[in-house]
């Protein structure tokens, strides 16, 4: 399976965000081999507004490969459901009316993508709710030996070696680790949120973090004072999942 992985588009109606996303879409459509799927791990909209999702839906529809998104902390569950999943649109949600987590299973080229909602409406930090963890565990049980890739927005806290990003990472990640330990059919875990291409391990599995489309995180040991580098080109991750589950990841800047 060839999986293209993008994240953190932060579409806000500006020319800059629009242009960077358009470049990524054109790059993916110009590949000599079409990916089996394009994974989009959250922060698709910047403010969760309807016009941002209308633009996002148009971009995703232009992809020649199937696009499978999951929400990030900048996304609004109600508008996300309405514009990207074709469910009943709703007014801008509040923490009290945001509704249930958005979790989806997709079968792609003999593999399973388990797209989990790690958001807490109204907060930057991440958490896999009880409902999501129960869904993840039961779905992995049902999949048996099918290679399964859980994907969500927030990487587990403490792994990015950046105080600000780790401070709004996935909390209570030990609960997720327990589920992974009980299932041998998970070759890797995929996330976004950090605006930095990264590879590490979590619960004995590769944890692969997509670069940001809208910007690139400035690491603590890099020169400069800005939080993100907004002039670095957008980037994409390609995950190649071989027979039996090994995952090779390539990161590419988009001209």
ABEGO torsion letter per residue (X at the ends): XBBBBBBGAGBAGBAAAAAAAAAAAAAAAABABBBABBBBBEGABAAGBAAAAAAAAAAAAABABBBBBBBBAABBAAAAAAAAAGBBBBBBBBAAAAEBBBBBBBBBGGBBBBBBBABBBGBABBBBBAAAAAAAAAAAAAAEABBBBBBBABBBBGAAGBAAAAAABBBGAAAAAAAAAABAABABBBBBGAGBBBBBBBGGBBBBBBBBAABBBBBAABBEABABBAABBBBBBBBBBBBGGBBBBBBBBBX
